Amino acid sequence: MSRKKLPIGIQTFAKIREDDDYYYVDKTGFALQLIEQGTHYFLSRPRRFGKSLFLDTLAELFAGNEPLFRGLQVHDRWDWSRRHPVLRISFGGGVIRDAQDLEGKIAELLTINEQALGIACTQRENRARFGELIRQAHAAGGERVVVLVDEYDKPILDNLTRPEIARENRDGLRNLYSVIKDSDAHVRFAMLSGVSKFSKVSLFSGLNNLDDISVDSRYSALCGYTETDVDTVFAPELPGLDRDEIRAWYNGYNWTGEAVYNPFDLLLLFQKREFRPYWFETGTPTFLVDLLTERRAFTPALEQVMATDALLSAFEVGDISTEALMFQAGYLTIGQVQRIGAQPRYRLRYPNLEVKASLNEALLLRYLPEPASVMRQTGQLYDLLLANDFPGLQTLFTAFFASIPHDWYRNNPIARYEGYYASVFYSHFAALGLDVRLEDATSHGRIDMTVLFNGHVYLFEFKVVELTPAGQALQQLKDKGYADKYRARGEPIHLLGVEFSRDSRSVVGFVVESLG
């Protein structure tokens, strides 16, 4: 197989299909399944995940552009003699600054659709005009209308730091979207997609017939690339790249079904041939890191949280749960599903190495008074581990804690507990992309932190003491036999008992015992 063009940034189905020299992952089977099983859908996925391309595929399918689908799953199962009018609304371009700006944007989009369908509406108010457009489009062609809304939530997300504006935009969008339900007799199919998942009460109270497929095992791989896609469609790109490293860096997003890769990451990797956090670098919102810092939301705890459907959907202006924000934005994903009675419970985790390392590095930038020192400290940590220089490790972390501003400690009650110190250690190791395991379960209890690196096993136990070290941390590692879990690996095991003084807020005990 020869290499083809990489469809980086292309959101237009026709552009990819008309030039048969582009790679294309066939998602038309999902499109057909949706159309056969329902009529009104909602899909939430993180940014740059292929939502726009999928909606464009639906638009071309309903418009009956048969040549574009030759050789694809849907081609021989579709009635190409029927053509539906398609209304397309996208808030992806530009920033909506206020309610007046939103009304102007909606008017612009309605005009574009009128011109595309050759319809002239008489109504001037946007809601009435939208309804008239749907009715006239149905009457003109005799086929019911398809309504596709891309980035339905962007006018709200653009203004999350200005809650009043965000609420005004939310109300304006609710007014617009309610028209879709009111026009049900004229609608063949409707789909709204975006990043966030606002509750039906706040945004979709007028459109309560949407089938939310965001967390649905049947559609987990609707957007993104699967392992099979990588090994077949992109097989010509794999030589020269470590397949396991590709998987560790970019795979792992999951919505209770098949896991997928972020397409943006994978395509840039194949182009540049270098492992980098492409997705994280091109749009991680500052407000996310600000919010995590303000709430003292420590990443180890987030990776182990158990969430309900209600929690993952708790996305409201001025009242956004940390877990919902990180899940919907793509910084956490579903790692495991458990059922307690009739209700599912989701254990969240980082999707992959890119997100885990990059987010922890971003948080470390906020923990230090001089952000430039983060790269220096993490680089030092890597070298010290490589050399098993334990006195150097003690010096490094003692200096780190001493550098944290006094106000941060004073305003953060969690700093009084052992979990805080574990989280600081964790962020350093996780920022390096190392295999770090918090609350590592054994038959004798839970190890505070385990690090697997360079053929060595490092077991950490953290204790908070009053003034002077007492050697309790190391003794607990030995008494509980925590090393037994890893002896079968045949690798050197290092027990590290780390003790902190609550008064001096520094490392006062750092004892290491290495086992053969």
Disulfide bonds with the S-S distance in Angstrom:
none
